[in-house]
Amino acid sequence: MIRAIAIDDEPIALDVIRLHAIKIPFLDLKATFVSTTEALKYLQVNEVDLVFLDIRMPDLTGIELATLLPKTLHVIFTTAYAEYAVKGFDLAAADYLLKPINLSRLLQGCILVKERMLKDSAAKKQEAHLFVKEGYDLVKIDLNQITYIEAGDNYLSIYQGHKRTLTRMTLTEISNRLSPDAFQRIHKSYIIALKFIEKIERSQLIVDGVKVPLSAAYKDDLLFKLKQ
């Protein structure tokens, strides 16, 4: 499933994307925004795979906003102006859709993103470990042994059973290096390894014997992934 948001200062344009998205079974349009600043706030606390992004907007242009987004976030530009296409592809956009956008063209762009995501997932599966900085040292973390990750202030605590590694990273940064098939964000401050889940309760999980909070905002995504 592709988790997406759409950003456009024209509500009618957002309505078009919303109506098309309903007809694409592997696309989950989570939210739409007429404001780039509101969209950025959403992206800080929510995991998204794809952004439909208009180019001409009053605050930040789509081109300017795209340069601020994580490199792992897929972008499909949506605009009425063909002259921006070269610049859009220079930013490694997945696709560039000219308005008015029809369902067939939107579907084609989403298929391109899905193919990119499958390649990214396969590459992450091949990675068995990563190195993180702890103080002045680089520590090797075995991905298969991570039980859960907790964010606090500007640091992460990476737990491998009873072993804890403290590193200066964000959840978004480390999430981009983890396989989505093996790990899931369940709270604004927690990522867990799916294979270590022992019990799912109303507002918490038991992960390798440890109680971890489960946010309602992430529960549906977790249950959906466990059913696959």
MIDREN-592730 format. One record per residue: residue in one letter; z, y, x of N, C-alpha, C in turn. Coordinates in steps of 0.2 Angstrom, whole numbers, plus 5000, padded with zeros to 4 digits. Last residue first. Example, Ala and Ser with C-alpha at 12.3 -4.5 7.8 and 13.67 -1.06 7.14 Angstrom:
! residues 2
<atom "s"; <5035; 4989; 5064>; <5036; 4995; 5068>; <5039; 5000; 5064>>
<atom "a"; <5039; 4972; 5066>; <5039; 4978; 5062>; <5039; 4984; 5066>>
! end
This chain:
! residues 228
<atom "q"; <5031; 4954; 4994>; <5024; 4953; 4997>; <5024; 4946; 5001>>
<atom "k"; <5044; 4957; 4991>; <5040; 4953; 4986>; <5034; 4951; 4989>>
<atom "l"; <5048; 4966; 5000>; <5051; 4960; 5001>; <5047; 4955; 4996>>
<atom "k"; <5041; 4978; 4996>; <5039; 4974; 5003>; <5042; 4967; 5003>>
<atom "f"; <5048; 4981; 4985>; <5041; 4979; 4984>; <5039; 4975; 4991>>
<atom "l"; <5060; 4984; 4990>; <5060; 4978; 4985>; <5052; 4976; 4985>>
<atom "l"; <5057; 4995; 4997>; <5060; 4989; 5000>; <5059; 4983; 4996>>
<atom "d"; <5053; 5004; 4987>; <5048; 5002; 4993>; <5051; 4996; 4996>>
<atom "d"; <5064; 5005; 4979>; <5058; 5002; 4977>; <5053; 5000; 4982>>
<atom "k"; <5073; 5012; 4988>; <5075; 5005; 4986>; <5068; 5002; 4983>>
<atom "y"; <5073; 5025; 4992>; <5069; 5020; 4996>; <5069; 5013; 4994>>
<atom "a"; <5080; 5032; 4983>; <5074; 5035; 4985>; <5069; 5030; 4989>>
<atom "a"; <5093; 5026; 4984>; <5088; 5025; 4978>; <5081; 5027; 4979>>
<atom "s"; <5098; 5020; 4999>; <5096; 5026; 4995>; <5092; 5024; 4990>>
<atom "l"; <5110; 5010; 5005>; <5104; 5010; 5003>; <5103; 5015; 4998>>
<atom "p"; <5121; 5008; 5020>; <5119; 5012; 5014>; <5112; 5011; 5012>>
<atom "v"; <5126; 4993; 5026>; <5122; 4998; 5027>; <5120; 5002; 5021>>
<atom "k"; <5138; 4982; 5033>; <5136; 4986; 5027>; <5132; 4992; 5029>>
<atom "v"; <5134; 4968; 5043>; <5136; 4975; 5043>; <5134; 4978; 5036>>
<atom "g"; <5129; 4955; 5044>; <5136; 4956; 5043>; <5139; 4963; 5042>>
<atom "d"; <5115; 4958; 5045>; <5119; 4954; 5050>; <5126; 4955; 5050>>
<atom "v"; <5117; 4968; 5032>; <5113; 4967; 5037>; <5116; 4964; 5043>>
<atom "i"; <5119; 4971; 5016>; <5122; 4968; 5021>; <5117; 4966; 5026>>
<atom "l"; <5116; 4987; 5008>; <5114; 4981; 5011>; <5119; 4978; 5015>>
<atom "q"; <5119; 4997; 4993>; <5120; 4995; 5000>; <5117; 4989; 5002>>
<atom "s"; <5119; 4999; 4980>; <5119; 5005; 4984>; <5120; 5004; 4991>>
<atom "r"; <5119; 4986; 4974>; <5116; 4992; 4971>; <5115; 4998; 4975>>
<atom "e"; <5114; 4975; 4988>; <5118; 4977; 4982>; <5115; 4983; 4979>>
<atom "i"; <5107; 4961; 4996>; <5105; 4968; 4993>; <5110; 4969; 4987>>
<atom "k"; <5110; 4952; 5011>; <5112; 4953; 5004>; <5110; 4960; 5002>>
<atom "e"; <5105; 4951; 5023>; <5108; 4945; 5020>; <5110; 4946; 5013>>
<atom "i"; <5092; 4955; 5034>; <5095; 4956; 5027>; <5098; 4950; 5025>>
<atom "f"; <5085; 4952; 5045>; <5092; 4952; 5046>; <5096; 4953; 5039>>
<atom "k"; <5071; 4954; 5043>; <5073; 4947; 5043>; <5081; 4947; 5044>>
<atom "l"; <5070; 4968; 5042>; <5070; 4965; 5036>; <5073; 4958; 5037>>
<atom "a"; <5080; 4980; 5050>; <5075; 4974; 5051>; <5076; 4970; 5045>>
<atom "i"; <5081; 4997; 5044>; <5084; 4990; 5045>; <5078; 4985; 5047>>
<atom "i"; <5086; 5014; 5047>; <5080; 5009; 5047>; <5083; 5002; 5048>>
<atom "y"; <5094; 5028; 5040>; <5094; 5021; 5042>; <5087; 5018; 5042>>
<atom "s"; <5095; 5041; 5035>; <5098; 5040; 5041>; <5098; 5032; 5044>>
<atom "k"; <5089; 5040; 5022>; <5087; 5046; 5027>; <5090; 5045; 5034>>
<atom "h"; <5086; 5023; 5020>; <5090; 5029; 5019>; <5088; 5034; 5024>>
<atom "i"; <5077; 5013; 5024>; <5081; 5012; 5017>; <5086; 5018; 5016>>
<atom "r"; <5063; 5008; 5032>; <5068; 5014; 5031>; <5071; 5013; 5024>>
<atom "q"; <5060; 4993; 5039>; <5060; 4997; 5033>; <5065; 5002; 5033>>
<atom "f"; <5051; 4981; 5049>; <5056; 4986; 5048>; <5055; 4990; 5042>>
<atom "a"; <5040; 4972; 5049>; <5046; 4969; 5051>; <5052; 4974; 5050>>
<atom "d"; <5029; 4978; 5045>; <5030; 4972; 5042>; <5037; 4969; 5044>>
<atom "p"; <5028; 4990; 5053>; <5030; 4991; 5046>; <5031; 4984; 5042>>
<atom "s"; <5034; 4989; 5069>; <5030; 4986; 5064>; <5032; 4987; 5057>>
<atom "l"; <5037; 5005; 5077>; <5040; 4999; 5074>; <5034; 4996; 5069>>
<atom "r"; <5034; 5017; 5081>; <5033; 5012; 5086>; <5035; 5005; 5083>>
<atom "n"; <5037; 5026; 5071>; <5030; 5025; 5072>; <5029; 5020; 5078>>
<atom "s"; <5051; 5025; 5071>; <5047; 5022; 5066>; <5040; 5021; 5067>>
<atom "i"; <5054; 5034; 5081>; <5055; 5027; 5082>; <5051; 5023; 5077>>
<atom "e"; <5051; 5046; 5075>; <5048; 5044; 5081>; <5048; 5037; 5082>>
<atom "t"; <5059; 5046; 5063>; <5052; 5046; 5062>; <5048; 5044; 5069>>
<atom "l"; <5072; 5047; 5069>; <5070; 5041; 5065>; <5062; 5040; 5064>>
<atom "t"; <5071; 5054; 5085>; <5072; 5054; 5078>; <5070; 5048; 5075>>
<atom "m"; <5081; 5052; 5100>; <5075; 5052; 5097>; <5076; 5053; 5089>>
<atom "r"; <5091; 5048; 5113>; <5089; 5055; 5109>; <5082; 5054; 5107>>
<atom "t"; <5101; 5034; 5110>; <5095; 5037; 5113>; <5094; 5044; 5109>>
<atom "l"; <5112; 5021; 5113>; <5111; 5028; 5111>; <5106; 5031; 5114>>
<atom "t"; <5114; 5004; 5108>; <5110; 5009; 5113>; <5109; 5016; 5110>>
<atom "r"; <5125; 4991; 5106>; <5123; 4998; 5104>; <5120; 5002; 5109>>
<atom "k"; <5128; 4975; 5101>; <5126; 4979; 5106>; <5123; 4986; 5103>>
<atom "h"; <5130; 4966; 5091>; <5135; 4970; 5092>; <5134; 4975; 5098>>
<atom "g"; <5113; 4966; 5086>; <5120; 4963; 5085>; <5125; 4968; 5086>>
<atom "q"; <5108; 4980; 5092>; <5106; 4973; 5093>; <5112; 4968; 5092>>
<atom "y"; <5105; 4996; 5086>; <5110; 4990; 5086>; <5106; 4984; 5087>>
<atom "i"; <5104; 5012; 5091>; <5100; 5006; 5090>; <5104; 5000; 5091>>
<atom "s"; <5107; 5027; 5086>; <5110; 5021; 5088>; <5106; 5015; 5086>>
<atom "l"; <5099; 5043; 5090>; <5099; 5037; 5087>; <5103; 5031; 5090>>
<atom "y"; <5102; 5061; 5089>; <5102; 5054; 5092>; <5101; 5048; 5088>>
<atom "n"; <5105; 5073; 5084>; <5099; 5072; 5087>; <5098; 5065; 5091>>
<atom "d"; <5115; 5067; 5070>; <5113; 5073; 5074>; <5106; 5072; 5077>>
<atom "g"; <5110; 5050; 5069>; <5116; 5055; 5069>; <5114; 5061; 5073>>
<atom "a"; <5103; 5035; 5062>; <5102; 5042; 5065>; <5109; 5046; 5064>>
<atom "e"; <5103; 5018; 5066>; <5106; 5023; 5063>; <5105; 5030; 5066>>
<atom "i"; <5095; 5003; 5064>; <5095; 5009; 5068>; <5098; 5014; 5063>>
<atom "y"; <5098; 4985; 5065>; <5097; 4991; 5061>; <5097; 4997; 5066>>
<atom "t"; <5094; 4974; 5074>; <5096; 4973; 5067>; <5095; 4979; 5063>>
<atom "i"; <5083; 4969; 5086>; <5086; 4975; 5083>; <5088; 4973; 5076>>
<atom "q"; <5077; 4958; 5092>; <5084; 4958; 5091>; <5087; 4964; 5088>>
<atom "n"; <5063; 4961; 5093>; <5065; 4955; 5089>; <5073; 4955; 5088>>
<atom "l"; <5062; 4971; 5102>; <5061; 4972; 5095>; <5064; 4967; 5090>>
<atom "d"; <5073; 4974; 5115>; <5069; 4969; 5112>; <5068; 4970; 5105>>
<atom "i"; <5072; 4988; 5125>; <5075; 4986; 5119>; <5070; 4980; 5116>>
<atom "k"; <5077; 4994; 5141>; <5073; 4990; 5137>; <5076; 4987; 5131>>
<atom "v"; <5081; 5010; 5145>; <5084; 5004; 5143>; <5078; 5000; 5139>>
<atom "l"; <5082; 5022; 5158>; <5077; 5019; 5153>; <5080; 5012; 5151>>
<atom "d"; <5095; 5034; 5161>; <5092; 5028; 5162>; <5087; 5026; 5156>>
<atom "y"; <5102; 5045; 5158>; <5097; 5046; 5163>; <5093; 5039; 5164>>
<atom "g"; <5104; 5042; 5142>; <5107; 5046; 5147>; <5101; 5047; 5152>>
<atom "e"; <5092; 5032; 5138>; <5099; 5032; 5137>; <5102; 5036; 5143>>
<atom "k"; <5076; 5030; 5132>; <5080; 5034; 5137>; <5087; 5034; 5134>>
<atom "v"; <5068; 5015; 5129>; <5071; 5021; 5127>; <5075; 5024; 5132>>
<atom "f"; <5054; 5004; 5128>; <5059; 5007; 5132>; <5061; 5014; 5129>>
<atom "l"; <5051; 4989; 5118>; <5050; 4996; 5120>; <5056; 4999; 5124>>
<atom "h"; <5043; 4974; 5114>; <5049; 4978; 5116>; <5046; 4985; 5117>>
<atom "a"; <5031; 4968; 5110>; <5038; 4964; 5109>; <5044; 4968; 5111>>
<atom "e"; <5017; 4971; 5102>; <5022; 4974; 5106>; <5029; 4971; 5105>>
<atom "q"; <5009; 4966; 5092>; <5009; 4963; 5099>; <5014; 4966; 5103>>
<atom "k"; <5012; 4973; 5081>; <5015; 4966; 5081>; <5014; 4963; 5088>>
<atom "k"; <5005; 4985; 5084>; <5012; 4985; 5084>; <5015; 4978; 5084>>
<atom "a"; <4992; 4981; 5081>; <4994; 4983; 5088>; <5002; 4983; 5089>>
<atom "a"; <4993; 4978; 5068>; <4991; 4973; 5072>; <4993; 4974; 5079>>
<atom "s"; <4995; 4991; 5063>; <5000; 4986; 5062>; <4999; 4980; 5067>>
<atom "d"; <4983; 4997; 5067>; <4989; 5000; 5070>; <4994; 4994; 5069>>
<atom "k"; <4974; 4990; 5059>; <4973; 4990; 5066>; <4979; 4992; 5069>>
<atom "l"; <4978; 4994; 5046>; <4979; 4987; 5048>; <4978; 4986; 5056>>
<atom "m"; <4976; 5008; 5047>; <4983; 5005; 5046>; <4983; 4998; 5048>>
<atom "r"; <4962; 5008; 5047>; <4965; 5010; 5052>; <4973; 5008; 5052>>
<atom "e"; <4959; 5002; 5034>; <4957; 4999; 5040>; <4961; 5001; 5046>>
<atom "k"; <4965; 5013; 5026>; <4968; 5006; 5026>; <4966; 5002; 5032>>
<atom "v"; <4956; 5023; 5029>; <4963; 5024; 5031>; <4966; 5017; 5031>>
<atom "l"; <4944; 5018; 5023>; <4944; 5019; 5030>; <4952; 5020; 5033>>
<atom "i"; <4948; 5018; 5010>; <4947; 5011; 5013>; <4947; 5012; 5021>>
<atom "c"; <4949; 5031; 5007>; <4955; 5027; 5007>; <4954; 5020; 5011>>
<atom "g"; <4936; 5035; 5008>; <4940; 5038; 5013>; <4947; 5033; 5013>>
<atom "q"; <4931; 5028; 4996>; <4928; 5026; 5003>; <4933; 5029; 5009>>
<atom "l"; <4938; 5034; 4986>; <4940; 5027; 4988>; <4937; 5025; 4995>>
<atom "l"; <4932; 5046; 4986>; <4939; 5046; 4988>; <4941; 5039; 4990>>
<atom "r"; <4919; 5043; 4982>; <4920; 5046; 4989>; <4927; 5045; 4991>>
<atom "s"; <4922; 5038; 4969>; <4919; 5034; 4974>; <4920; 5036; 4981>>
<atom "l"; <4927; 5049; 4962>; <4931; 5043; 4964>; <4928; 5039; 4969>>
<atom "n"; <4923; 5065; 4970>; <4922; 5060; 4965>; <4926; 5054; 4967>>
<atom "i"; <4927; 5082; 4972>; <4928; 5075; 4974>; <4927; 5070; 4969>>
<atom "p"; <4916; 5096; 4973>; <4921; 5092; 4969>; <4921; 5085; 4971>>
<atom "k"; <4923; 5095; 4990>; <4924; 5096; 4983>; <4917; 5098; 4979>>
<atom "l"; <4921; 5083; 5002>; <4919; 5090; 5000>; <4920; 5090; 4992>>
<atom "l"; <4932; 5076; 5014>; <4929; 5076; 5007>; <4927; 5083; 5005>>
<atom "y"; <4933; 5067; 5028>; <4932; 5074; 5026>; <4928; 5074; 5020>>
<atom "d"; <4944; 5056; 5037>; <4938; 5057; 5033>; <4938; 5065; 5031>>
<atom "a"; <4954; 5055; 5047>; <4951; 5049; 5044>; <4944; 5050; 5040>>
<atom "a"; <4953; 5067; 5060>; <4954; 5065; 5053>; <4951; 5059; 5051>>
<atom "a"; <4953; 5071; 5074>; <4954; 5064; 5072>; <4955; 5062; 5065>>
<atom "l"; <4950; 5084; 5076>; <4957; 5082; 5075>; <4958; 5075; 5073>>
<atom "d"; <4937; 5084; 5075>; <4940; 5085; 5081>; <4947; 5083; 5081>>
<atom "f"; <4935; 5083; 5061>; <4934; 5077; 5065>; <4937; 5077; 5072>>
<atom "g"; <4937; 5097; 5058>; <4941; 5092; 5055>; <4941; 5085; 5059>>
<atom "k"; <4927; 5103; 5065>; <4934; 5104; 5067>; <4938; 5099; 5065>>
<atom "v"; <4916; 5098; 5057>; <4917; 5097; 5065>; <4924; 5097; 5067>>
<atom "a"; <4919; 5104; 5045>; <4919; 5097; 5046>; <4920; 5095; 5053>>
<atom "y"; <4918; 5117; 5040>; <4924; 5115; 5044>; <4924; 5107; 5046>>
<atom "e"; <4907; 5119; 5033>; <4907; 5121; 5040>; <4913; 5119; 5044>>
<atom "a"; <4909; 5115; 5020>; <4906; 5110; 5024>; <4907; 5112; 5032>>
<atom "y"; <4921; 5118; 5009>; <4917; 5122; 5014>; <4915; 5117; 5019>>
<atom "a"; <4930; 5114; 5000>; <4923; 5116; 4997>; <4918; 5118; 5002>>
<atom "t"; <4940; 5100; 5005>; <4938; 5107; 5005>; <4931; 5108; 5001>>
<atom "t"; <4951; 5089; 5012>; <4948; 5090; 5006>; <4946; 5098; 5005>>
<atom "f"; <4954; 5077; 5025>; <4953; 5084; 5023>; <4949; 5085; 5017>>
<atom "i"; <4966; 5066; 5027>; <4959; 5066; 5024>; <4958; 5074; 5022>>
<atom "v"; <4975; 5059; 5040>; <4973; 5065; 5037>; <4966; 5064; 5034>>
<atom "h"; <4989; 5049; 5045>; <4982; 5049; 5043>; <4981; 5055; 5039>>
<atom "l"; <5001; 5050; 5058>; <4999; 5051; 5051>; <4992; 5052; 5049>>
<atom "t"; <5002; 5049; 5071>; <5001; 5043; 5068>; <5000; 5044; 5060>>
<atom "k"; <5004; 5061; 5076>; <4998; 5059; 5077>; <4997; 5052; 5073>>
<atom "p"; <5013; 5072; 5064>; <5013; 5067; 5069>; <5006; 5064; 5070>>
<atom "l"; <5007; 5089; 5062>; <5009; 5083; 5059>; <5009; 5077; 5065>>
<atom "l"; <5002; 5101; 5067>; <5009; 5100; 5067>; <5011; 5093; 5065>>
<atom "t"; <4988; 5100; 5065>; <4990; 5100; 5072>; <4998; 5099; 5073>>
<atom "a"; <4988; 5102; 5051>; <4986; 5095; 5054>; <4988; 5095; 5061>>
<atom "l"; <4990; 5116; 5050>; <4995; 5111; 5048>; <4994; 5104; 5051>>
<atom "e"; <4978; 5121; 5054>; <4984; 5123; 5058>; <4989; 5118; 5056>>
<atom "i"; <4969; 5115; 5044>; <4968; 5114; 5052>; <4974; 5115; 5055>>
<atom "g"; <4974; 5121; 5033>; <4974; 5114; 5034>; <4974; 5112; 5041>>
<atom "t"; <4983; 5136; 5037>; <4977; 5133; 5035>; <4978; 5125; 5036>>
<atom "l"; <4998; 5142; 5030>; <4995; 5139; 5035>; <4989; 5136; 5033>>
<atom "d"; <4996; 5151; 5017>; <5001; 5151; 5022>; <4998; 5148; 5029>>
<atom "p"; <4984; 5149; 5008>; <4987; 5156; 5010>; <4991; 5156; 5016>>
<atom "m"; <4970; 5138; 5014>; <4977; 5139; 5010>; <4980; 5146; 5012>>
<atom "r"; <4957; 5128; 5016>; <4959; 5135; 5015>; <4965; 5136; 5011>>
<atom "i"; <4959; 5114; 5017>; <4959; 5118; 5023>; <4960; 5125; 5022>>
<atom "d"; <4970; 5101; 5010>; <4965; 5106; 5009>; <4965; 5111; 5015>>
<atom "l"; <4973; 5084; 5013>; <4974; 5091; 5015>; <4968; 5096; 5014>>
<atom "f"; <4981; 5070; 5010>; <4975; 5074; 5008>; <4977; 5081; 5009>>
<atom "v"; <4989; 5060; 5021>; <4990; 5067; 5018>; <4982; 5069; 5016>>
<atom "l"; <4997; 5044; 5023>; <4991; 5048; 5022>; <4993; 5055; 5019>>
<atom "d"; <5010; 5038; 5024>; <5005; 5036; 5028>; <4999; 5041; 5028>>
<atom "v"; <5027; 5044; 5025>; <5020; 5044; 5022>; <5015; 5042; 5027>>
<atom "e"; <5044; 5045; 5022>; <5039; 5041; 5025>; <5032; 5041; 5022>>
<atom "n"; <5054; 5059; 5021>; <5050; 5054; 5018>; <5045; 5051; 5022>>
<atom "v"; <5059; 5070; 5027>; <5064; 5065; 5025>; <5060; 5059; 5021>>
<atom "q"; <5048; 5078; 5031>; <5054; 5077; 5036>; <5059; 5072; 5034>>
<atom "l"; <5040; 5079; 5021>; <5038; 5075; 5026>; <5044; 5074; 5031>>
<atom "y"; <5046; 5089; 5013>; <5046; 5083; 5010>; <5044; 5078; 5016>>
<atom "k"; <5044; 5100; 5021>; <5051; 5098; 5020>; <5051; 5091; 5017>>
<atom "l"; <5030; 5101; 5021>; <5033; 5100; 5027>; <5040; 5097; 5026>>
<atom "a"; <5028; 5105; 5007>; <5026; 5098; 5010>; <5029; 5096; 5016>>
<atom "e"; <5033; 5118; 5008>; <5037; 5112; 5004>; <5035; 5105; 5006>>
<atom "t"; <5024; 5124; 5016>; <5031; 5123; 5018>; <5035; 5118; 5014>>
<atom "t"; <5012; 5123; 5008>; <5012; 5119; 5014>; <5020; 5118; 5017>>
<atom "s"; <5011; 5121; 4991>; <5014; 5125; 4996>; <5015; 5120; 5003>>
<atom "v"; <5007; 5113; 4981>; <5003; 5119; 4982>; <5005; 5123; 4988>>
<atom "f"; <5008; 5095; 4982>; <5011; 5101; 4984>; <5006; 5107; 4984>>
<atom "t"; <5013; 5079; 4975>; <5008; 5084; 4977>; <5011; 5091; 4978>>
<atom "a"; <5018; 5062; 4979>; <5019; 5069; 4977>; <5013; 5073; 4979>>
<atom "k"; <5013; 5049; 4981>; <5020; 5050; 4980>; <5021; 5057; 4977>>
<atom "l"; <5001; 5038; 4977>; <5001; 5045; 4978>; <5009; 5047; 4976>>
<atom "d"; <4996; 5024; 4983>; <5002; 5026; 4980>; <5003; 5034; 4981>>
<atom "l"; <4983; 5013; 4983>; <4985; 5020; 4985>; <4991; 5022; 4980>>
<atom "f"; <4978; 5001; 4979>; <4982; 5001; 4985>; <4984; 5008; 4987>>
<atom "p"; <4970; 5004; 4967>; <4976; 5000; 4967>; <4981; 5000; 4973>>
<atom "i"; <4965; 5018; 4960>; <4964; 5015; 4967>; <4971; 5010; 4968>>
<atom "k"; <4967; 5026; 4949>; <4962; 5020; 4949>; <4961; 5016; 4955>>
<atom "i"; <4976; 5036; 4953>; <4978; 5031; 4948>; <4974; 5025; 4948>>
<atom "a"; <4968; 5044; 4960>; <4973; 5040; 4964>; <4975; 5034; 4959>>
<atom "h"; <4961; 5052; 4951>; <4957; 5047; 4955>; <4962; 5041; 4958>>
<atom "l"; <4971; 5060; 4947>; <4968; 5056; 4942>; <4964; 5050; 4945>>
<atom "r"; <4975; 5066; 4959>; <4980; 5062; 4955>; <4976; 5058; 4950>>
<atom "i"; <4963; 5074; 4962>; <4965; 5068; 4966>; <4970; 5064; 4963>>
<atom "v"; <4963; 5082; 4950>; <4958; 5078; 4952>; <4960; 5072; 4956>>
<atom "d"; <4975; 5089; 4952>; <4974; 5085; 4946>; <4969; 5080; 4947>>
<atom "l"; <4972; 5097; 4964>; <4977; 5091; 4964>; <4977; 5087; 4958>>
<atom "a"; <4963; 5105; 4958>; <4961; 5101; 4963>; <4966; 5095; 4964>>
<atom "i"; <4971; 5112; 4950>; <4966; 5108; 4947>; <4963; 5103; 4952>>
<atom "p"; <4980; 5120; 4959>; <4982; 5114; 4955>; <4977; 5110; 4952>>
<atom "e"; <4976; 5124; 4974>; <4973; 5124; 4968>; <4976; 5118; 4964>>
<atom "d"; <4981; 5122; 4987>; <4984; 5128; 4983>; <4981; 5129; 4976>>
<atom "d"; <4986; 5106; 4991>; <4981; 5110; 4989>; <4984; 5116; 4985>>
<atom "i"; <4990; 5090; 4997>; <4992; 5097; 4998>; <4986; 5102; 4996>>
<atom "a"; <4997; 5075; 4993>; <4991; 5079; 4993>; <4993; 5086; 4993>>
<atom "i"; <5002; 5059; 5000>; <5004; 5065; 4997>; <4997; 5070; 4997>>
<atom "a"; <5004; 5041; 5000>; <5001; 5047; 5001>; <5004; 5053; 4998>>
<atom "r"; <5005; 5025; 5006>; <5009; 5030; 5003>; <5006; 5037; 5005>>
<atom "i"; <4996; 5011; 5003>; <4995; 5017; 5006>; <5000; 5022; 5003>>
<atom "m"; <5000; 4994; 5004>; <5000; 5000; 5000>; <5000; 5006; 5004>>
! end
